[in-house]
């Protein structure tokens, strides 16, 4: 894994977007670390959109519409949830610089959230960066069981329906492998990225909130490609 330091904070939102287009992304050592470093993994984690797997129990939860799904309604709430300690993840790499950079990308329309709400409270979700037909997943969190997983299913349904070609997960975890996440070598990833960036995809093929976003609707495009 290649790692390049940028302790001078010379990263702007425009630089960040150019880095994603080249297959590079930033991280920090911890929430208290004032610096960032660039990462370019030798093996890149992706979820093939045409092979996304939804376990049957989770599919039932998605169809039940237990959670209200919203898109891009509470970026600060989502990134704060992702930065908070969780079971199996005591430390976070989301520092103040990350918050500022991705907050600006959100305001520009290049960063998106998919949120799970219940009883008027944000209980899970994820955020990531969009460029062309590529979506770069950054982090996810949950405060109730399955909340982040349901958000991921809704994200994938939206990406497939919107004509996206690549869902980048950066790395493969045991959690993501259950959905079909896999690793691809850097050279193959670069080819996939170039193809996706040239694609004219639509993240808002579905509305960002409201009764039109149902679990059954999210699962429909997934079942057609599986």
KAHUFEN-V509847 format. One line per field, one symbol per residue. phi: phi as a letter, one per 20 degrees, with the letter a starting at -180 (. if undefined). Layout:
BEGIN
phi: ???
END
This chain:
BEGIN
phi: .fccebfeleedgffffffffencbebcfafeffdcceccffddebdffecfddgfffgffffflgdedccmdbffffffffeffcgnbfdceedffggffffffffenddccccddblmdfdrrbbaddblddcdfdabbbdcgmffffffffffgffffenfdbdedmcddfffffeofbdcfgfffgfffgfffeeeecfefdffaoffedfffffgffffdf
END
